[in-house]
Amino acid sequence: MNRFEDHSGGDEGLALQEAPTTLKQPPQYQVLLLNDDYTPMEFVVEILERFFSMSREQATRVMLQVHTEGKAVCGVFTREIAETKVSRVNEYARGYQHPLLCSMDVID
């Protein structure tokens, strides 16, 4: 007898039922620009166009919101993308010696 042959004599076996798969959406994070008294408005518009793919009109609206309300949402992303955008914007602003700050908050 081959050691791989089954000679148990019956159709006995385990009936497996697959557990229903429920996938949760990953947490989302909003990326924010924070107002300061030194960064030129045109530089903020450039940031929004370059890093958030906004049109000039949309970037201008968001820049004005940053200016008048102290902060504005630039976009909503997964954690990894939000972290990358925050890092790149802050690094870019520092490269031009502007104190502009970008941050992220989890959306509940």
C-alpha positions, 0 to 999 in steps of 0.5 A: 500500500502506498503511504499516500493512499487513503484506505479509511473506507469512507467519505468522512472528511471535514466540511469547511465553511469559509468565513465571510470576508469583510474588508475595512477601508483604511483610515483616511487622513486630511492634509492641512496647510497652516497659516503663518505671517511670512510665507508669500501667498503666491508660494502657497498657491505654488505648493497647492498646484505642485503637490496637490495637483490643484488648478490655479483657481482652486489653489487660490481659494484654498490659499485664501482659506489658509490666510483667513481661517488659519488653516485649510484642508489640501486633500484626504489620503491614506496614511502613507500618502498623507505622510509623504505629502506632509514631508515633501511640502515641509521640506520644500518650504524649508528649502526656500526658507519659508516657515509654512507648515503642513500637517495631517489629522486622522478623520474619525 
